[in-house]
Amino acid sequence: MEKTDVITIGAGGGAYPGAFELSRANRKVVMVDIKGVTSGNCLSEGCIPSKTVRETAVMFSRSRRFASYGIDGKIFVDYSKIVEHKDAVQQARYAMHERELSSFPGLELVKGMAEIQDDHHVLVHTESGDKEYSADYIIIASGSESWRPSIEGIERCIDSRDIFSLNPTLRQVPESLTVIGGGYIGLETASMFAALGSKVTLLEFMPRVLSNMDEDFVSGLVSLLDPSIEILTSASVTRVVDDGKAKRTSFTLNGKEREVESDVVLCATGRRPVIPEGADRIGIRRTKNGITVDASMRTNIDNIYATGDVNGLKPLFHAAVRMSLVAAHNILSGRKTSDYVDLLSIPTTVFTIPAGAVVGVTRKEASGIRLIEGHYRFEGDSRAQIFGETEGEIRLFFDAMTTKLVGGWVMGIDAGNLIGEIAAALSLGAKAIDLANMSNQHPMASEGISSAAREVV
Ligand code: ADP
């Protein structure tokens, strides 16, 4: 039995930043991950590879406006080069993570599957046998995995791993693509492949896509997407059949049976938390969305924390990073909570083309607060004009009583970047006047943030 101060289950975003922090404070930390590397699903199949493909799709659609067409009248993308680039980005980052890890000599990464035995003991199943650890604290950061409904023929669908993992099975842009699921993964993938030339149909079971996000935000964002993407909502998929030539996806829409034919069907029906073996046995409280934690990331068992996707609060990499640091800080301060996660200041970006990003309180969440809004349209924005992408807006929400910034969204150019400034202002407690007085860089789209704030002062 090996004794350690802290053991993390998983070595992704919910684990390693906190592990580094603890190691810097001379705590002995063991990270356990079945992959045997740090960085988790974000790098293996998530944000990094998907944004690599997405950004190449953006570059392609931007540059095709200035391309001339060959005799066959066609311009096409060499997808193998995109895959090559994506794999190279992933490899480079794996190497970077390995170097980073080796700079923490007191930190051990064990390749294996962790099983919780009790509140202080973890058994790790490794290739060379089982190892037992005793730890003062356990951080569960086991992440999430894609989930498929039990639909006939669902095994004929690919999932995001087939596109984004290293050396992926999808090697070319499908002529036609059906996407099952209108969450952010489904929409982003629909958007990037439409930009690369696929004919895309997206089927969503709920009455609208991104059903857990602000309705006005979502309808604004959807109106900016490539209109060639056919989005069908309240569509319930019943069957996927392969007739040898194409995949036929059957679904019910308005009580009628319909069918769409495509080369590839992507199943993007959501992700579920990965609950480590033993967690239920020792009574760690959870719901179907994940392990229940308070803002300090503590579970119902005092010395066990649950960070990242596994707690279901905000399944995004940067949220996991913040959560892991919060857990580390609270472990370092003993039984007293010294840090907590403020979910309202963590932005969410849907990387469609164009992207939409949101943070804090918007109209949907504003019960009890009267909001005033500052608004900026990209129509008149210099950077948006430079790119010829003038659709979309920045919208800021302020508490009418205090003029404090409580939320905001951006849809259109640079959304994923602009939301960072809004989130920073929000977490620092900025008021409308503070933002209005900012001298944002010209000619960049961030000028719209101060301009929107000036609408309300
Ligand atoms: P998060 O961003 O929430 O940390 P990730 O999915 O990026 O989530 O990382 C979770 C990591 O945990 C993945 O690399 C996964 O393989 C690993 N993992 C999940 N369950 C276990 C387990 N029981 N033992 C070891 N590793 C695990």
Boltz pocket constraint, residues with backbone or C-beta under 6 A from the ligand:
constraints:
  - pocket:
      binder: B
      contacts: [[A, 9], [A, 10], [A, 11], [A, 12], [A, 13], [A, 14], [A, 15], [A, 32], [A, 33], [A, 34], [A, 35], [A, 37], [A, 39], [A, 40], [A, 41], [A, 42], [A, 112], [A, 113], [A, 114], [A, 115], [A, 141], [A, 142], [A, 143], [A, 144], [A, 274], [A, 276], [A, 277], [A, 307], [A, 308], [A, 309], [A, 310], [A, 316], [A, 317], [A, 320]]
      max_distance: 6.0
